[in-house]
Amino acid sequence: MITRTGRMVWVTLITNQKIILIAREILSSFTQKFEIIFNQELKDLYTVLKGNVSIFRQNSRLKDLKHLINNEFYLQYTSPYKTGSLKGKNLTSISKKIYQIAKSLSHKKKSFLLLKDLLSKTNSSTDFNNVDSSNIIYELVQNNALIPVPSDFSKKKLLIH
């Protein structure tokens, strides 16, 4: 867990993975941009809006927020992953199909893959939309079917190849 403070907000990132240094920078960047994009809403939050945070859930603002999150937290997509075992995992046929794409990509890239490459390949070779593909990839990561590779290990492995 890491927390960054801005002028008007505190933002905390809670993850089940070891925090890497770039995550701190990304969270700081996210905090700054969040305050710029939602400046008026933040100023009005406890006066005009009376603490009602549903303003961030309205369609146009939610879209802005999701866009900001996707752009800033591209972090997961830049870390290498490897495929884990599917033993004991109850996955849908769609999840298994994306897992097979991941296995194919990791084989081509000397046992590692990037989630951004998996997302791109999934979108180009299937009829899944970007949101569905992202959700399934997230599910695979949560189920340890896709496992983040420690950065020091991946650097050694990449230097060997």
C-alpha positions, -999 to +999 in steps of 0.1 A: +000+000+000+013+035-009-003+069-003+003+101-021-011+135-011-020+163-034-032+198-026-068+186-021-068+147-020-050+117-006-048+088-030-039+053-018-030+023-040-037-010-023-022-040-041-013-076-033+021-073-050+053-057-039+053-020-047+079-011-072+095+023-073+078+035-105+044+029-088+052+058-064+059+081-094+028+069-112+006+075-081+020+110-077+013+117-114-022+103-110-029+125-080-018+156-097-038+149-129-068+139-108-068+173-091-064+191-124-092+173-141-116+173-112-106+207-098-140+222-097-157+191-083-131+189-055-135+225-046-173+221-045-173+187-028-181+198+007-199+230-001-222+229-031-222+191-034-225+185+004-201+156+003-219+138-024-192+118-043-217+105-068-206+133-091-176+110-100-200+082-110-219+103-136-214+090-171-192+118-185-171+122-153-168+084-148-155+082-184-129+108-176-119+090-144-116+056-161-096+072-189-072+087-163-069+055-144-062+035-176-036+060-188-018+064-155-019+029-142-005+013-174+021+001-149+007-035-148+009-036-186+046-028-186+058-054-161+066-089-175+043-118-166+046-156-170+019-182-174+010-202-143-008-235-140-045-239-146-048-268-122-076-264-098-088-232-114-124-229-126-121-207-157-146-200-184-139-211-220-132-174-229-107-172-201-090-204-212-088-190-248-071-159-236-048-180-214-038-200-245-030-167-264-008-158-233+010-191-235+016-186-272+030-151-266+052-162-237+067-189-258+075-165-286+091-140-261+113-165-242+089-173-214+077-137-206+048-117-219+036-082-214-001-077-206-003-049-232+008-074-258-017-099-246-045-074-247-035-063-282-033-099-295-066-108-279-084-078-294-069-085-329-074-123-329-109-125-312-141-107-313-139-097-276-141-060-269-113-041-251-132-040-218-141-077-218-106-086-227-091-064-199-115-079-173-106-115-183-069-107-182-074-092-148-092-124-137-063-145-150-039-123-129-061-126-098-063-164-102-025-166-107-029-180-142-007-150-151+020-143-126+042-111-124+079-118-128+102-101-103+120-074-122+155-085-112+148-120-125+133-108-158+163-085-164+187-114-159+167-137-182+163-110-209+201-104-208+208-141-214+186-142-245 
